[in-house]
């Protein structure tokens, strides 16, 4: 079977998306396809959360249901649909990833695949080393061996860790992570910078802030709260409800990724090694926050879910959990200047859209 870029529409570059069966990867792939880009997706379909939801996303992207259903039982697989290829592979599999880069020839890479979750990193730390460190090393090496125009990779707001200065700015120090997940994401930023410096790979890291919306992850707050309220179960509210999150709707995230992807960084001629700015470099490397810039009280967020569902939540107030932080708030000024990014979906609309999707998908209207 020929590579997906054998007949690229309008000669648009092939985009490799890791984590394509995941929440953000799925939505980004839909946007890229709509823009006419050939897309190559990579995912290992692990069981960190419901594999059935991941398979449903792949069906939404256009793969045949009969082909998708057998994927969990296969170690490796390659499926093709119009303008789209899916490769089942582990990021840490050197030979498999090298073959994908060599065969599909992507010009742009969006690396979203990772072992996610702050609390889960306390239970299964080795999975973060395998996926987030070894896996990312594999991406970097393949971008070196098969030169690409731009590598965009997912970082996280969790890198701010013990920093208490709000809003979080990309110029702030991020040397005090509070979880292994956060440490792995900080390590990704450092690894990417070294490869950008050594091999002139244009690389941009995006620190995502609490992404939510339809087709979201079941381990995220909105999904958990909705499921619990509908089941009549208690909602666990940490830090006794004294929490704020910069909830960012998925469409705004995809718009930001899309804009950044189309603007590879160049070396910053004003970068001063005596007063180094951690968000830029003398290499073609940049770091940005991507958030809503409007932190929301957790109890207000739960109230919006209650309003959309027409049901009240039973709340159990609990202490702050290890590795967690009480507040996140994104300073997005540099991203706004760079690509004219401006989030447009208020949390009231975003929660309502998620609830409509959830009740339709799970038949709980």
C-alpha positions as CSV (number, residue, x, y, z in Angstrom):
1,X,0.0,0.0,0.0
2,X,1.5,3.4,-1.0
3,X,2.2,6.0,1.7
4,X,-0.6,8.5,2.4
5,X,1.3,11.3,0.7
6,X,1.5,9.6,-2.7
7,X,-1.2,11.9,-3.9
8,X,-1.2,14.8,-1.5
9,X,-4.2,17.2,-2.0
10,X,-3.0,20.5,-3.3
11,X,0.6,19.4,-2.3
12,X,-0.2,20.1,1.4
13,X,2.4,18.6,3.7
14,X,1.7,15.3,5.4
15,X,1.2,15.7,9.2
16,X,2.1,12.9,11.6
17,X,-0.2,13.0,14.7
18,X,0.8,10.8,17.6
19,X,-2.0,9.9,20.0
20,X,-4.6,10.2,17.2
21,X,-7.1,8.0,19.0
22,X,-6.8,10.3,22.1
23,X,-8.9,13.3,22.9
24,X,-6.8,16.2,21.4
25,X,-5.3,14.0,18.6
26,X,-8.7,13.0,17.4
27,X,-10.0,16.6,17.2
28,X,-6.8,17.8,15.6
29,X,-6.9,15.1,13.0
30,X,-10.4,16.1,12.0
31,X,-9.3,19.7,11.6
32,X,-6.2,18.8,9.5
33,X,-8.3,16.6,7.2
34,X,-10.8,19.4,6.8
35,X,-7.9,21.7,5.8
36,X,-6.9,19.1,3.2
37,X,-3.8,17.8,4.9
38,X,-2.9,14.1,4.5
39,X,-2.7,12.7,8.1
40,X,-0.7,9.8,9.5
41,X,-1.9,8.8,13.0
42,X,0.0,6.7,15.5
43,X,-1.5,5.3,18.7
44,X,-0.9,2.1,20.8
45,X,-4.6,2.0,22.0
46,X,-3.5,1.3,25.6
47,X,-6.1,0.6,28.2
48,X,-5.3,3.5,30.5
49,X,-8.9,4.4,29.9
50,X,-11.8,2.9,27.9
51,X,-10.4,1.5,24.6
52,X,-14.0,1.5,23.2
53,X,-14.0,5.3,23.3
54,X,-10.7,5.4,21.4
55,X,-12.1,3.0,18.8
56,X,-15.2,5.1,18.4
57,X,-13.0,8.1,17.7
58,X,-11.2,6.2,14.9
59,X,-14.6,5.3,13.4
60,X,-15.5,9.0,13.5
61,X,-12.4,9.7,11.5
62,X,-13.5,7.4,8.7
63,X,-12.1,4.0,9.4
64,X,-14.3,1.0,8.8
65,X,-15.9,-0.4,11.9
66,X,-14.9,-4.0,11.0
67,X,-11.2,-2.9,10.7
68,X,-11.3,-0.9,13.9
69,X,-12.8,-3.6,16.1
70,X,-9.9,-6.0,15.6
71,X,-7.2,-3.5,16.5
72,X,-7.0,-4.2,20.2
73,X,-5.9,-7.8,19.5
74,X,-3.1,-6.8,17.1
75,X,0.4,-5.8,18.1
76,X,0.9,-3.8,14.9
77,X,-1.5,-2.6,12.3
78,X,-1.9,-0.2,9.4
79,X,-5.3,1.1,8.2
80,X,-6.0,3.5,5.4
81,X,-8.9,5.8,4.7
82,X,-9.2,8.7,2.3
83,X,-6.3,11.1,3.2
84,X,-5.6,9.2,6.4
85,X,-3.5,6.4,7.7
86,X,-3.6,4.8,11.1
87,X,-0.6,2.9,12.5
88,X,-0.9,1.0,15.7
89,X,2.5,1.2,17.4
90,X,4.2,1.9,20.7
91,X,6.3,5.1,20.7
92,X,9.2,3.3,22.3
93,X,9.4,0.7,19.5
94,X,12.4,2.0,17.6
95,X,12.1,-0.1,14.5
96,X,8.4,0.4,14.1
97,X,8.6,4.2,14.5
98,X,11.5,4.4,12.2
99,X,9.6,2.4,9.6
100,X,6.6,4.8,9.9
101,X,8.7,7.9,9.4
102,X,10.5,6.3,6.5
103,X,7.4,4.9,4.8
104,X,4.9,7.8,5.4
105,X,7.4,10.7,5.0
106,X,5.7,13.3,7.2
107,X,6.8,16.9,6.9
108,X,5.1,18.1,10.0
109,X,4.8,16.3,13.4
110,X,2.4,16.9,16.2
111,X,3.4,14.8,19.2
112,X,0.4,14.4,21.5
113,X,0.8,10.8,22.7
114,X,1.8,10.5,26.3
115,X,1.0,8.7,29.5
116,X,-1.3,11.3,31.1
117,X,-2.6,11.8,34.6
118,X,-1.0,13.4,37.7
119,X,-2.4,11.0,40.2
120,X,-1.8,7.9,38.1
121,X,2.0,8.8,38.1
122,X,2.0,7.9,41.8
123,X,0.7,4.4,41.0
124,X,2.6,3.4,37.8
125,X,5.7,5.6,37.4
126,X,7.4,3.4,34.9
127,X,4.7,3.9,32.3
128,X,5.7,7.6,32.3
129,X,9.3,6.8,31.7
130,X,8.4,4.4,28.8
131,X,6.0,6.7,27.0
132,X,7.0,10.2,27.9
133,X,10.7,9.9,28.0
134,X,11.8,6.9,25.8
135,X,8.8,7.5,23.5
136,X,9.6,11.2,23.0
137,X,13.3,10.4,22.5
138,X,12.2,8.2,19.6
139,X,10.2,11.0,18.1
140,X,13.2,13.4,18.3
141,X,15.5,10.9,16.7
142,X,13.2,10.2,13.8
143,X,12.7,14.0,13.3
144,X,16.5,14.1,13.1
145,X,16.9,11.1,10.8
146,X,14.0,12.1,8.6
147,X,14.1,15.9,8.7
148,X,10.7,17.6,9.3
149,X,9.6,21.2,8.8
150,X,8.2,21.6,12.3
151,X,7.8,19.5,15.5
152,X,5.0,20.6,17.8
153,X,4.8,18.7,21.0
154,X,2.5,18.7,24.0
155,X,3.8,19.9,27.3
156,X,1.5,20.7,30.3
157,X,0.5,23.4,32.8
158,X,1.6,20.9,35.4
159,X,5.3,21.9,34.7
160,X,4.7,25.0,36.8
161,X,4.5,22.8,39.9
162,X,5.4,24.6,43.1
163,X,5.2,28.0,41.4
164,X,2.6,30.1,43.1
165,X,2.7,33.2,40.9
166,X,-0.5,33.6,38.9
167,X,-1.1,33.7,36.0
168,X,1.6,31.2,35.0
169,X,4.0,32.8,32.4
170,X,6.4,31.0,30.1
171,X,9.1,33.3,31.5
172,X,8.6,31.7,35.0
173,X,10.9,29.2,36.5
174,X,9.6,25.6,36.2
175,X,12.2,23.7,38.2
176,X,9.9,22.5,41.0
177,X,7.6,19.8,39.5
178,X,5.2,18.2,42.0
179,X,4.6,14.9,40.1
180,X,6.5,12.6,37.9
181,X,4.1,13.4,35.1
182,X,5.1,17.1,35.4
183,X,8.8,16.2,35.5
184,X,8.5,14.1,32.4
185,X,6.9,17.1,30.5
186,X,9.6,19.4,31.7
187,X,12.1,16.8,30.5
188,X,10.4,16.8,27.1
189,X,11.0,20.6,26.8
190,X,14.7,20.2,27.6
191,X,15.1,17.2,25.3
192,X,13.4,19.1,22.4
193,X,15.6,22.2,23.0
194,X,18.8,20.1,22.8
195,X,17.7,18.6,19.5
196,X,16.7,22.0,18.2
197,X,20.1,23.4,19.1
198,X,22.1,20.5,17.8
199,X,20.3,19.6,14.7
200,X,18.3,22.8,13.8
201,X,14.9,21.0,14.2
202,X,12.2,23.7,14.5
203,X,10.4,22.7,17.7
204,X,7.5,24.3,19.6
205,X,6.2,23.1,23.0
206,X,2.6,23.9,24.0
207,X,1.7,23.8,27.7
208,X,-2.0,22.8,27.7
209,X,-4.3,24.0,30.4
210,X,-7.1,21.6,31.5
211,X,-8.6,20.7,28.1
212,X,-12.3,19.7,28.0
213,X,-15.1,19.1,25.6
214,X,-16.9,16.4,23.6
215,X,-15.0,13.1,23.1
216,X,-13.0,14.0,26.2
217,X,-10.9,11.7,28.5
218,X,-12.9,9.7,31.1
219,X,-10.2,10.5,33.8
220,X,-10.8,14.2,33.6
221,X,-13.0,16.2,36.0
222,X,-15.8,17.0,33.6
223,X,-16.2,13.4,32.5
224,X,-16.0,12.1,36.1
225,X,-18.4,14.6,37.6
226,X,-21.0,14.0,34.8
227,X,-20.9,10.3,35.1
228,X,-21.1,10.4,38.9
229,X,-24.1,12.9,39.0
230,X,-26.0,10.8,36.4
231,X,-25.4,7.6,38.5
232,X,-26.5,9.3,41.7
233,X,-23.0,8.9,43.1
234,X,-21.0,11.4,45.2
235,X,-18.6,13.8,43.5
236,X,-15.2,14.0,45.2
237,X,-14.2,17.6,45.5
238,X,-10.6,18.1,46.4
239,X,-9.0,20.9,48.5
240,X,-12.5,21.3,50.0
241,X,-13.6,23.0,46.8
242,X,-11.0,25.7,46.9
243,X,-9.7,25.0,43.4
244,X,-9.5,27.0,40.2
245,X,-8.7,25.7,36.8
246,X,-8.1,27.4,33.5
247,X,-10.6,25.1,31.6
248,X,-9.9,25.4,27.9
249,X,-12.4,24.1,25.3
250,X,-11.1,21.7,22.8
251,X,-12.0,23.8,19.7
252,X,-9.8,26.6,21.1
253,X,-7.0,24.2,21.7
254,X,-7.1,22.9,18.2
255,X,-7.2,26.4,16.7
256,X,-4.1,27.2,18.7
257,X,-2.3,24.1,17.6
258,X,-3.3,24.7,14.0
259,X,-1.9,28.2,14.0
260,X,1.3,27.3,15.7
261,X,1.9,24.3,13.4
262,X,1.8,26.7,10.4
263,X,4.5,29.0,11.9
264,X,7.7,27.1,12.6
265,X,10.0,29.0,15.0
266,X,13.2,30.6,14.0
267,X,16.2,31.4,16.2
268,X,15.5,34.5,18.3
269,X,18.1,37.1,17.4
270,X,17.3,39.0,20.7
271,X,17.9,36.0,22.9
272,X,20.5,36.9,25.6
273,X,22.5,34.0,27.1
274,X,23.4,36.2,30.1
275,X,19.7,36.7,30.9
276,X,18.1,33.6,29.2
277,X,14.4,33.6,28.4
278,X,13.2,30.0,28.9
279,X,10.5,30.4,26.4
280,X,12.7,31.2,23.4
281,X,16.3,30.4,22.3
282,X,19.1,31.0,19.9
283,X,17.9,27.7,18.4
284,X,14.6,27.4,16.4
285,X,12.6,26.6,19.6
286,X,9.7,28.2,21.4
287,X,7.4,27.4,24.4
288,X,3.9,28.7,24.8
289,X,1.0,28.4,27.2
290,X,-2.3,27.5,25.5
291,X,-5.3,28.1,27.8
292,X,-8.5,30.0,28.2
293,X,-6.9,32.8,30.4
294,X,-10.1,32.7,32.5
295,X,-9.7,30.5,35.6
296,X,-13.0,29.0,36.9
297,X,-13.9,28.1,40.5
298,X,-14.3,24.3,40.7
299,X,-17.6,24.6,42.6
300,X,-18.9,27.0,39.9
301,X,-17.8,24.4,37.2
302,X,-19.8,21.7,39.0
303,X,-22.8,24.1,39.1
304,X,-22.7,24.4,35.4
305,X,-22.7,20.6,35.0
306,X,-25.7,20.5,37.4
307,X,-27.5,23.1,35.4
308,X,-27.0,21.3,32.1
309,X,-28.0,17.9,33.5
310,X,-30.9,19.3,35.6
311,X,-29.6,17.3,38.6
312,X,-27.8,18.2,41.8
313,X,-24.5,16.7,42.8
314,X,-23.8,15.0,46.1
315,X,-20.4,16.5,47.1
316,X,-17.8,15.0,49.3
317,X,-15.1,17.6,50.3
318,X,-11.6,16.2,50.5
319,X,-8.1,17.5,51.0
320,X,-5.7,18.5,48.2
321,X,-4.2,15.4,46.6
322,X,-0.5,14.7,46.4
323,X,1.0,16.1,43.2
324,X,-2.0,18.4,42.6
325,X,-2.1,22.3,42.7
326,X,-4.9,24.6,43.9
327,X,-5.0,26.9,40.9
328,X,-3.9,27.1,37.3
329,X,-4.1,30.2,35.2
330,X,-2.5,30.7,31.8
331,X,-0.8,33.9,30.7
332,X,-1.3,33.5,26.9
333,X,0.1,36.9,25.8
334,X,3.1,35.5,24.0
335,X,0.9,33.0,22.0
336,X,-1.5,35.8,21.2
337,X,1.3,38.0,19.8
338,X,2.8,35.1,17.9
339,X,-0.2,33.7,16.1
340,X,-3.1,36.0,17.1
341,X,-4.5,33.3,19.4
342,X,-7.7,34.2,21.2
343,X,-9.9,31.6,22.9
344,X,-13.6,32.1,22.0
345,X,-15.6,29.5,23.8
346,X,-16.9,30.5,27.3
347,X,-17.0,27.7,29.9
348,X,-20.8,27.9,30.1
349,X,-21.1,27.0,26.4
350,X,-18.3,24.4,26.5
351,X,-19.9,22.5,29.4
352,X,-23.3,22.5,27.8
353,X,-21.8,21.1,24.5
354,X,-20.0,18.3,26.4
355,X,-23.2,17.3,28.3
356,X,-25.1,17.1,25.0
357,X,-22.4,14.9,23.5
358,X,-22.1,12.7,26.6
359,X,-25.9,12.1,27.0
360,X,-26.1,11.3,23.3
361,X,-23.0,9.0,23.1
362,X,-23.9,7.1,26.2
363,X,-27.7,7.2,25.7
364,X,-28.4,8.9,29.0
365,X,-30.5,11.8,27.8
